[in-house]
Amino acid sequence: MVNRLLGKSLFGLLVAGAFAPLAYAADAPTLNTGSTAWMVTAAVLVLFMCLPGLALFYGGLVRAKNMLSLFTQCFGIAGLVGVLWVIYGYSMVVDTTGMVEGQVTFNSFVGGLSRAFLAGMTPESLVGDIPEGVFVTFQMTFAIITPALIAGAFAERMKFSAALWFMALWFTLVYAPVAHMVWGGSGALMHNWGVLDFAGGTAVHINAGVAALAACLILGKRKGYQNTPMPAHNLSLTMAGAAMLWVGWFGFNIGSGGGLSGTSGIVMLNTQLGACAGILGWMFTEWFKVGKPSALGLASGALAGLVGITPACAYVGVGGALAIGLLCGVFCYLSVTVLKRRFGYDDSLDVFGLHGIGGMIGAVLTGVFCVPSMGGLVEGVTMGGQVVAQIKGVLLTTVYCFVVSWIILKVVNALVGLRAHESVEEMGLDLAEHNERAYNH
């Protein structure tokens, strides 16, 4: 069972030899139009998560004078990363040259460049039973939304030029290697360790959350933070954006199977349950702590539950999905209130609190609830052994991402400067950096 599930995970299709020479024509896969139609839809749904979902969620949370800067960063990241993905990013993630099952080589950490500029791709190229072009585009949307998540941490104070430099380098040196380590197939480092991550707890959420923490620590607090009120300027937009993220998440998680199978129904149900339980966990914790549940709290709870269930969605039963969602709702709320206040960092839109902490909780609990005795679907592993593997994956991602992100930020600061000038921050990034206003009345 575990091998079957691993084979259906994000890059598991590559492990099955999707790019092997077609010498074995009799065994060559054939195009499945149903799976292809679904994967085209899933790719659109994941793009929908970023544009407009994430942009609206973030844009509504900042002050009106910085609304457009979030949209600009999301569009800029989409353009930049989309092009870099085709030039070399895809190859760095999927190239399996030099990898041997169970052995650690240089290519256990990052793929080569044999597929740069999508070398070898033709209209007939298949990954599993879908066209390779569809697969490339689907994975591109993951590569786009992951750095876009980080933008919430440095909202209202990083220069646009610095953001683009940081995202290009971060995508190259952090996202692509981590994605390869966890999804690169036989011989990839976290694959060798037995780490379970169906749709991106490590490469997407922990990665983005930890980089966000590094960014807000280096940038420092916004001008007036903790002394000047900085309320969200339009919570209606934020709630609409959160709803779009929830809808798009089905493409994110179910699409990570690379097609359609019986597991797709489990993934769909667990994704929905994670969001629902996350709402309840956050809502009741906030209600108990401050006396009133908030609209933003319910939206944040849904996202916390979705983050937590992402690595686990194909491996746990409904009980595990409920537990993961509920616990992520509770602890993500505590992280964005108690933890942030205690340590005093200005993570503008709580990227670390939601994605970093939620991703870590979900990744570790995947090891707890994946075993059959806990209603899970993965046979042949022990809870203790799997939890250890999950913790190793979390620690590697956290340490590697934080260190490299810190170095990248320092380099970008030396090159172009990270932070907008105080007068620009006072005026707002929309007008000062882009000569536009979100609202002209």
C-alpha positions as CSV (number, residue, x, y, z in Angstrom):
1,M,0.0,0.0,0.0
2,V,2.7,2.5,0.9
3,N,4.5,2.0,-2.4
4,R,1.3,2.4,-4.3
5,L,0.5,5.6,-2.5
6,L,4.0,6.9,-3.0
7,G,3.8,6.1,-6.6
8,K,0.7,8.3,-6.9
9,S,2.2,11.3,-5.1
10,L,3.3,14.4,-6.8
11,F,6.5,13.3,-8.6
12,G,6.0,9.6,-7.9
13,L,4.9,9.3,-11.5
14,L,8.5,10.1,-12.5
15,V,9.7,7.3,-10.3
16,A,7.6,4.9,-12.3
17,G,9.7,5.7,-15.3
18,A,7.6,8.3,-17.0
19,F,10.7,9.6,-18.8
20,A,12.3,6.2,-19.6
21,P,13.2,5.6,-23.2
22,L,10.3,4.2,-25.2
23,A,12.1,1.0,-26.0
24,Y,9.4,-1.0,-24.2
25,A,6.7,0.2,-26.6
26,A,4.4,-2.6,-25.6
27,D,4.3,-1.3,-22.0
28,A,4.2,2.4,-23.0
29,P,1.4,4.4,-21.3
30,T,-1.4,5.7,-23.3
31,L,-3.2,9.1,-23.0
32,N,-6.1,9.1,-20.6
33,T,-8.4,12.0,-21.6
34,G,-10.3,11.9,-18.3
35,S,-7.2,12.3,-16.2
36,T,-5.9,14.9,-18.6
37,A,-9.0,17.0,-18.4
38,W,-8.9,16.8,-14.6
39,M,-5.2,17.8,-14.4
40,V,-5.8,20.8,-16.7
41,T,-8.6,21.8,-14.3
42,A,-6.3,21.2,-11.3
43,A,-3.6,23.4,-12.8
44,V,-6.1,26.2,-13.3
45,L,-7.4,25.8,-9.7
46,V,-3.9,26.1,-8.2
47,L,-3.2,29.3,-10.3
48,F,-6.6,30.5,-9.1
49,M,-5.3,30.1,-5.5
50,C,-2.5,32.6,-6.2
51,L,-4.2,34.9,-8.6
52,P,-6.7,36.1,-7.4
53,G,-7.1,34.1,-4.2
54,L,-3.9,34.8,-2.3
55,A,-3.6,38.3,-3.7
56,L,-7.1,39.2,-2.4
57,F,-6.5,37.5,0.9
58,Y,-3.3,39.4,1.5
59,G,-4.4,42.6,-0.2
60,G,-7.4,43.0,2.1
61,L,-5.3,42.5,5.2
62,V,-2.9,45.4,4.5
63,R,-3.6,49.1,4.7
64,A,-5.3,50.6,1.6
65,K,-2.1,52.4,0.6
66,N,-0.4,49.0,0.1
67,M,-3.2,47.0,-1.5
68,L,-1.9,47.0,-5.1
69,S,1.7,46.2,-4.0
70,L,0.5,42.7,-3.0
71,F,-1.1,42.2,-6.4
72,T,2.0,43.5,-8.1
73,Q,4.2,41.1,-6.2
74,C,2.0,38.1,-6.9
75,F,1.8,38.9,-10.7
76,G,5.6,39.7,-10.8
77,I,6.4,36.4,-9.0
78,A,4.1,34.5,-11.4
79,G,5.8,36.0,-14.5
80,L,9.4,35.5,-13.1
81,V,9.0,32.1,-11.6
82,G,7.0,30.8,-14.6
83,V,9.8,31.6,-17.0
84,L,12.5,30.3,-14.7
85,W,10.6,27.1,-14.2
86,V,10.8,26.3,-17.9
87,I,14.4,27.4,-18.3
88,Y,15.8,25.3,-15.5
89,G,13.5,24.9,-12.5
90,Y,11.5,21.9,-13.9
91,S,14.8,20.1,-14.7
92,M,16.2,20.8,-11.2
93,V,13.2,19.1,-9.6
94,V,12.5,16.1,-11.9
95,D,15.9,15.2,-13.4
96,T,16.8,11.8,-11.9
97,T,20.3,11.5,-13.5
98,G,22.9,10.2,-11.0
99,M,20.3,9.0,-8.5
100,V,20.4,5.5,-7.0
101,E,17.7,4.0,-4.7
102,G,18.9,4.2,-1.1
103,Q,22.1,6.0,-1.8
104,V,23.0,9.6,-1.1
105,T,24.7,11.4,-4.0
106,F,24.8,15.0,-5.1
107,N,21.7,14.4,-7.1
108,S,19.9,13.3,-4.0
109,F,19.7,17.0,-3.1
110,V,19.0,18.6,-6.5
111,G,18.3,17.4,-10.0
112,G,20.5,18.1,-13.0
113,L,19.9,20.2,-16.1
114,S,19.3,17.6,-18.7
115,R,15.6,18.8,-19.0
116,A,16.5,22.5,-19.2
117,F,14.2,24.4,-21.5
118,L,12.1,21.3,-21.4
119,A,14.5,19.4,-23.6
120,G,13.0,16.3,-25.1
121,M,9.4,17.2,-24.6
122,T,7.1,16.6,-27.5
123,P,3.3,16.6,-28.0
124,E,3.5,12.8,-27.5
125,S,5.4,13.0,-24.2
126,L,3.4,11.6,-21.3
127,V,3.9,11.6,-17.6
128,G,1.9,8.7,-16.4
129,D,-1.1,9.0,-18.6
130,I,-1.3,12.8,-19.0
131,P,0.6,15.0,-21.5
132,E,3.9,16.2,-20.1
133,G,3.0,19.8,-21.0
134,V,0.0,19.6,-18.6
135,F,2.3,18.1,-15.9
136,V,4.8,20.9,-16.4
137,T,2.2,23.6,-16.1
138,F,0.6,22.0,-13.0
139,Q,4.0,21.9,-11.3
140,M,4.7,25.4,-12.4
141,T,1.7,26.7,-10.4
142,F,3.1,25.1,-7.3
143,A,6.4,26.8,-7.9
144,I,4.6,30.1,-8.4
145,I,2.4,30.1,-5.3
146,T,5.1,28.9,-2.9
147,P,7.3,32.1,-3.1
148,A,4.1,34.2,-3.4
149,L,3.1,33.0,0.1
150,I,6.3,34.5,1.5
151,A,5.3,38.0,0.4
152,G,2.8,38.2,3.2
153,A,5.6,38.3,5.8
154,F,7.3,41.4,4.3
155,A,4.2,43.2,3.2
156,E,4.2,47.0,3.3
157,R,8.0,47.4,3.6
158,M,10.1,45.5,1.0
159,K,11.1,47.1,-2.2
160,F,9.6,45.6,-5.4
161,S,13.0,45.2,-7.0
162,A,14.3,43.5,-3.9
163,A,11.3,41.2,-3.8
164,L,12.0,40.0,-7.4
165,W,15.7,39.4,-6.7
166,F,14.8,37.5,-3.6
167,M,12.2,35.4,-5.2
168,A,14.4,34.4,-8.2
169,L,17.2,33.3,-6.0
170,W,15.0,31.6,-3.4
171,F,13.2,29.7,-6.1
172,T,16.5,28.5,-7.5
173,L,18.4,27.7,-4.3
174,V,15.6,26.7,-1.9
175,Y,12.3,25.7,-3.6
176,A,13.8,23.6,-6.4
177,P,16.2,21.6,-4.2
178,V,13.7,20.9,-1.5
179,A,11.0,19.9,-4.0
180,H,13.5,17.5,-5.5
181,M,14.6,16.1,-2.2
182,V,11.0,15.2,-1.2
183,W,9.4,14.3,-4.6
184,G,12.4,13.4,-6.7
185,G,11.8,9.7,-6.5
186,S,14.2,6.8,-5.9
187,G,17.5,8.2,-4.5
188,A,16.2,11.6,-3.5
189,L,17.1,12.3,0.1
190,M,13.7,12.5,1.8
191,H,12.5,9.6,-0.4
192,N,15.4,7.6,1.0
193,W,14.3,8.5,4.5
194,G,10.7,7.4,3.8
195,V,9.2,10.9,4.3
196,L,5.5,11.1,3.4
197,D,4.4,14.3,1.8
198,F,1.6,14.0,-0.7
199,A,1.0,17.6,-1.8
200,G,3.6,19.9,-0.2
201,G,3.8,20.1,3.6
202,T,7.6,20.5,3.3
203,A,8.4,22.0,-0.1
204,V,5.5,24.4,0.0
205,H,4.3,25.3,3.4
206,I,7.2,24.8,5.8
207,N,9.5,26.2,3.1
208,A,7.5,29.4,2.6
209,G,6.8,29.8,6.4
210,V,10.4,29.5,7.4
211,A,11.6,31.8,4.6
212,A,8.9,34.3,5.8
213,L,10.3,34.2,9.3
214,A,13.8,34.9,8.0
215,A,12.5,37.8,5.9
216,C,10.6,39.6,8.7
217,L,13.5,39.1,11.1
218,I,16.1,40.7,8.7
219,L,13.7,43.5,7.5
220,G,12.6,44.5,11.0
221,K,9.2,45.8,12.0
222,R,7.0,48.1,10.0
223,K,7.2,51.8,10.9
224,G,4.9,52.3,13.8
225,Y,4.3,48.6,14.5
226,Q,2.8,48.0,17.9
227,N,2.3,51.7,18.4
228,T,0.2,52.7,15.4
229,P,-3.1,50.8,14.6
230,M,-2.7,48.8,11.3
231,P,-6.1,47.3,10.8
232,A,-7.0,45.3,7.7
233,H,-8.5,47.8,5.2
234,N,-11.0,45.4,3.6
235,L,-11.9,42.2,5.3
236,S,-14.5,41.4,2.7
237,L,-11.8,41.0,0.1
238,T,-9.8,38.9,2.5
239,M,-12.7,36.6,3.2
240,A,-13.4,36.3,-0.6
241,G,-9.7,35.5,-1.1
242,A,-9.7,32.8,1.6
243,A,-12.8,31.2,0.0
244,M,-11.0,31.1,-3.3
245,L,-8.0,29.5,-1.7
246,W,-10.3,26.8,-0.1
247,V,-11.8,26.0,-3.5
248,G,-8.5,26.0,-5.3
249,W,-7.0,23.7,-2.6
250,F,-8.9,20.7,-4.1
251,G,-6.8,21.2,-7.3
252,F,-3.7,21.5,-5.1
253,N,-4.3,18.3,-3.2
254,I,-6.3,16.0,-5.6
255,G,-4.2,17.1,-8.5
256,S,-1.0,16.0,-6.7
257,G,-2.0,12.4,-7.6
258,G,-1.2,13.2,-11.2
259,G,-4.5,11.8,-12.4
260,L,-7.7,10.2,-11.0
261,S,-8.0,7.0,-8.9
262,G,-9.9,5.7,-5.9
263,T,-7.4,7.6,-3.7
264,S,-8.8,10.9,-5.2
265,G,-12.0,10.5,-3.3
266,I,-10.1,10.0,0.0
267,V,-7.9,13.1,-0.8
268,M,-11.0,15.2,-1.5
269,L,-12.8,14.2,1.6
270,N,-9.8,14.7,3.9
271,T,-9.1,18.1,2.4
272,Q,-12.6,19.2,3.1
273,L,-12.5,17.8,6.6
274,G,-9.2,19.4,7.4
275,A,-10.6,22.8,6.5
276,C,-13.8,22.3,8.4
277,A,-12.0,21.0,11.5
278,G,-9.5,23.9,11.3
279,I,-12.3,26.4,11.4
280,L,-13.7,24.9,14.6
281,G,-10.3,24.6,16.2
282,W,-9.4,28.3,15.6
283,M,-12.9,29.6,16.3
284,F,-13.4,27.9,19.7
285,T,-9.9,28.8,20.8
286,E,-10.3,32.5,19.9
287,W,-13.8,32.5,21.4
288,F,-12.4,31.1,24.7
289,K,-9.4,33.5,24.7
290,V,-11.0,36.8,23.7
291,G,-14.7,36.2,24.1
292,K,-15.7,36.7,20.4
293,P,-15.0,34.7,17.3
294,S,-13.9,36.8,14.3
295,A,-14.5,36.5,10.6
296,L,-10.7,36.6,9.9
297,G,-10.3,33.9,12.5
298,L,-12.7,31.6,10.8
299,A,-11.0,32.2,7.4
300,S,-7.6,31.7,9.0
301,G,-8.7,28.5,10.7
302,A,-9.8,27.0,7.4
303,L,-6.4,27.8,5.9
304,A,-4.6,26.4,8.9
305,G,-6.6,23.1,8.5
306,L,-5.9,23.0,4.8
307,V,-2.1,23.6,5.4
308,G,-2.0,20.8,8.0
309,I,-3.9,18.2,5.9
310,T,-1.8,18.8,2.7
311,P,1.0,16.4,3.4
312,A,-1.3,13.8,4.9
313,C,-4.4,13.8,2.7
314,A,-3.7,10.5,0.8
315,Y,-2.3,8.7,3.8
316,V,-4.8,9.2,6.7
317,G,-8.4,8.3,7.4
318,V,-11.2,10.7,8.3
319,G,-10.3,10.6,12.0
320,G,-6.8,11.6,11.2
321,A,-8.0,14.4,9.0
322,L,-10.3,15.8,11.7
323,A,-7.6,15.6,14.3
324,I,-5.0,17.3,12.1
325,G,-7.4,20.1,11.1
326,L,-8.5,20.7,14.7
327,L,-5.0,20.8,16.1
328,C,-3.7,23.0,13.4
329,G,-6.6,25.4,14.0
330,V,-5.8,25.6,17.7
331,F,-2.0,25.8,17.5
332,C,-1.9,28.2,14.5
333,Y,-4.1,30.6,16.4
334,L,-1.7,30.4,19.4
335,S,1.3,30.9,17.1
336,V,-0.1,34.1,15.5
337,T,-1.1,35.5,18.9
338,V,1.0,34.2,21.8
339,L,4.1,33.2,19.9
340,K,4.4,36.3,17.8
341,R,3.8,38.6,20.7
342,R,6.3,36.8,22.9
343,F,9.1,37.0,20.4
344,G,8.1,40.4,18.9
345,Y,8.7,39.7,15.2
346,D,6.6,41.5,12.6
347,D,5.3,38.8,10.4
348,S,2.8,41.1,8.7
349,L,0.2,38.6,7.5
350,D,1.2,35.6,9.7
351,V,2.9,33.5,7.1
352,F,5.1,31.6,9.5
353,G,2.2,31.2,12.0
354,L,-0.1,29.7,9.4
355,H,2.1,28.0,6.9
356,G,5.3,27.3,8.9
357,I,3.7,26.0,12.1
358,G,0.7,24.4,10.3
359,G,3.0,22.7,7.9
360,M,5.2,21.3,10.7
361,I,2.2,20.1,12.7
362,G,0.7,18.4,9.6
363,A,3.9,16.8,8.6
364,V,4.6,15.2,12.0
365,L,1.0,14.1,12.5
366,T,1.1,12.4,9.1
367,G,3.4,9.9,10.7
368,V,1.0,9.4,13.6
369,F,-2.2,9.0,11.7
370,C,-1.0,7.2,8.5
371,V,-0.7,3.8,10.2
372,P,-3.7,1.4,10.0
373,S,-4.1,1.2,13.8
374,M,-5.0,4.9,13.7
375,G,-7.3,4.6,10.7
376,G,-4.5,5.3,8.2
377,L,-3.9,3.8,4.8
378,V,-0.1,3.2,4.8
379,E,0.9,-0.4,5.6
380,G,4.3,-1.7,6.4
381,V,5.4,1.2,8.6
382,T,5.4,1.8,12.3
383,M,4.2,4.9,13.9
384,G,7.5,5.5,15.7
385,G,9.6,5.0,12.7
386,Q,7.4,7.1,10.5
387,V,7.2,10.0,13.0
388,V,11.0,10.0,13.2
389,A,11.2,10.1,9.3
390,Q,8.7,13.0,9.3
391,I,10.6,14.9,12.0
392,K,13.8,14.5,10.0
393,G,12.1,15.9,6.9
394,V,10.7,18.9,8.9
395,L,14.1,19.6,10.5
396,L,16.0,19.4,7.2
397,T,13.6,21.7,5.5
398,T,13.5,24.2,8.3
399,V,17.3,24.4,8.8
400,Y,18.2,24.4,5.1
401,C,15.5,26.9,4.2
402,F,16.2,29.3,7.1
403,V,20.0,29.4,6.5
404,V,19.9,29.7,2.7
405,S,17.0,32.3,2.9
406,W,19.0,34.3,5.4
407,I,22.0,34.3,3.1
408,I,20.0,35.3,0.1
409,L,18.4,38.2,1.9
410,K,21.7,39.5,3.0
411,V,23.1,39.3,-0.5
412,V,20.0,41.0,-2.0
413,N,20.3,43.7,0.7
414,A,23.9,44.3,-0.3
415,L,23.0,44.4,-4.0
416,V,19.9,46.6,-4.1
417,G,18.7,47.1,-0.5
418,L,15.8,45.2,0.9
419,R,13.7,47.8,2.7
420,A,11.7,50.7,1.2
421,H,12.8,54.1,2.3
422,E,10.9,55.4,5.4
423,S,9.2,58.1,3.3
424,V,8.1,55.4,0.8
425,E,6.7,53.3,3.6
426,E,4.9,56.3,5.0
427,M,3.4,57.2,1.6
428,G,2.5,53.6,0.8
429,L,4.1,51.2,-1.7
430,D,1.2,51.6,-4.2
431,L,1.8,55.2,-5.0
432,A,5.6,55.4,-4.2
433,E,6.7,52.3,-6.1
434,H,4.0,51.8,-8.7
435,N,2.4,55.3,-9.1
436,E,-1.1,53.8,-8.7
437,R,-3.8,53.8,-6.1
438,A,-6.2,51.0,-5.3
439,Y,-9.0,53.5,-4.6
440,N,-9.3,56.9,-6.3
441,H,-12.0,58.6,-4.2
